[in-house]
Amino acid sequence: MARHVFLTGPPGVGKTTLIQKATEVLISSGMPIDGFYTEEVRQGGRRIGFDVVTLSGMRGPLSRVGSEPPPGKRECRVGQYVVDLTSFEQLALPVLRNASSSSGAGHGVCVIDEIGKMELFSQPFIQTVRHTLSTPGTVVLGTIPIPKGKPLALVEEIRNRKDVKVFTVTKENRNHLLQDIVTCVQSSRK
């Protein structure tokens, strides 16, 4: 029986939009939910990077085109994007830890969009995701990249877990998947 729900698919297919819509439906049904999603940052019609946005509305940079890493920090780069690990960890780690803590709101749904190359530069993030996936009563609703090139260890680990249901999002099915995703998450909570 699947407990966690992950979406995969090519970049730009609508995974984050589906996660956001599913989150709205789950919140309106009264389900406790916390987490973050990543959002494109555009300037003059051109993508210049990504921000981390928590469900409580906090926002900070995940990456920017060609910016230099902060002084004294190692450079983490994916293509033309330089990852701001400090900003990412300050925003993402507390919400993940809160979502999987049994003392706080805990025992709800934890949104993790996305577990990809940029986020995987962070060892604390990898450990926190593993902890969240193994926390009883916590359901993860997340996104993972489609397999391409060298496999990402944590992504493959998630894809191969017995308690994970993976939906592949395509341009053809993205408008019909919302109810299936919401139903799957809600039945995981029972």
N, C-alpha and C positions, 0 to 999 in steps of 0.2 A: 504494500500500500504506500503510495507516494505521500510524503509529508511536506516536501519542499517543491516549489514550482519555479522553473527557470525558463526564460525565453532566449532563443538564439536565432541568429539570422545575419545577413550581410549588413554592413554599416549603412545607416540611413533608411532602413526598411520600416522603421516605426516601433522598435522594441521599447524605447523610453516612453513614447506616447502611450503605448498599451499599458505599461507599468503605471503611468500617471493616472490613466482612466480607471484601471483596476483599483488603485489606491483610493480614488474618490468614492467608488462604489463600496469598498470595504469600510471606509470611514463612516459613510452614511448609514451603513448597516450596524454601526456601533462597535466594530471590531477594534481593539487596541492595536495601533500600528505606529512604527517609527522606522527611520532609515534615511536613505539619501538617494538622489539620482544625479546623473551628470547631464549638463545642458551645454549645447554649442554656444560659443560666444562669437558674434559676428560684428564686423566693422566694415562699413561701406560695401555690404553685400558679400564680403569674404570671411570665411571662418578663420579666426585668429587663435582659437583655443577652446578649452572646456572649463566650466565651473562645476564645483560640487555644490548641490543645493539640498539642505536637509528638509525633512518634511515639516519641521517647525519654522522653516523660512530663512535659516541662516545660509549664507552663500560665501564662497571663497574660490580662488583660482585652483584648478587641478593642473592645467597646463596652458602654455602660451607658445605661439610660433617664435622660434629662434631666440627667445629671451635667454639671458645667461643664468646659470644657477646662482642662488644666493651665495655670497662669499663664504668659503670654508665648507661648502656642501658639495657632495659628489654630483656630477651631472647625470641625470636620468632622462634619457631622450627616447622618444618614439617617433621616428620619421623626423618631421620638421618641428615637433612639439617638445618643449622642455617641461618636465613634470615638476610641480612645486609640492614635494613630499610633505614638507612641514604643514602647509596650508591644508592639504588633503587629510593628513592624520589628525590635525586639530579638529576638523569638522566631522570626519567619518567615524573615527574610533569611538568617541563618546556615545554617539547614537546607536552604534552596533552593540556596545557594551550595555547600554541601557535597555535595548530591546531584548537582550538575552539574559538580563539579570532577573532572578526570581524575586528579589526584594522590591525592585522598582515596579514599573508598569509591567515588565516581563510577561511571559506567556501570551504573547500576541504575535503579530506579523512583523517581520523585519524586512524592509525593502533594501536591496543592495543592487544598484544599477550604476556601475557595472563591475564585474570581476574580469578585468582585461589587462593588457600589457602595462598601461600606465599605473593602475592601482597595484599591480603585483610587484612593483619596485619596493613596496613597503612590507617588510617582514612582520611588523606588528599587525598590519591589516590581514595578512595571510593567516596568522595565528588566531586573530579575532574571528575571522570568517569560519575557520575550522571549529572553534569553540561554539559559535552561534549555531552552526549546523548540527552540533551534537547536544545542544541544550534541549532537554525534554520540554515539550509544550510550546517551543518557539517554532514558527513556520517562516521559512525564508522565501520571499518572492524576489527573484533576481534576474539579471541578464548575464549571459556569457557570450563571448565571440564565437562565431562559426569556426570550425577547425580550418586553419590555413597555415602553411609553413610549419615551423617548429612547434610542437605541442607545448602548451602552457600547463605545467604540472598540476596546479590547483584546479584549473578548468577541467582537465581530464578526470581528476579525482571526483569532482562534482558530477560530471557527466556519467560516470560509472557507478555512482552510489545507488543502492537499491531503493532508497527512500526519496529519490528525486524524479520528478516528471519534467521532461524537457519538451517545450513547444517550439517548433521551428516556424518563425514568422516569415512570410513571403508577402509580396505586394498583392497576391491573389487572395490570401486568407486573412490578412491583418484586420480587416473590418469585421470578421466573423469570429475571431478568437476570444474577444473580451469575456463573454459569458462563460466559456469553457474555463478560462483562467480563474475567474472569480469563484465559480463552482468548485473547482479543484482546491483552491485555497480554503474556502469555507468548509469543505468536507474534511480537510486536513486538521481543522481546529476541533472537530468533534471527538 
